[in-house]
């Protein structure tokens, strides 16, 4: 990581974290999930042509939970709230949506 010279702070990428113990910036070697995955998932859940594809919904939601296993980004909260809202309305008819919704809520408990 570049050292701080004459008051210049290094540019922080989405994978950079500040380590307060040592006072340094630490680069995390984690893949950055693409926001388009969440938008495509929301479209899959809300599109009238794909509302009956329950198995595909479950697989996509499990993949989202795997990709975002370290938590979600702040920029994804609007799309994420739409996904959770849609899942909460489907729970009454299909109890299979409970597990993915619980996993997403648990991931929301991690830092953004």
Secondary structure as UniProt FT lines:
FT   TURN            6..7
FT   TURN            14..15
FT   STRAND          16..19
FT   TURN            20..23
FT   STRAND          24..27
FT   HELIX           35..46
FT   TURN            48..52
FT   HELIX           54..67
FT   TURN            68..70
FT   HELIX           74..76
FT   HELIX           77..90
FT   TURN            91..93
FT   TURN            95..96
FT   HELIX           97..108
//
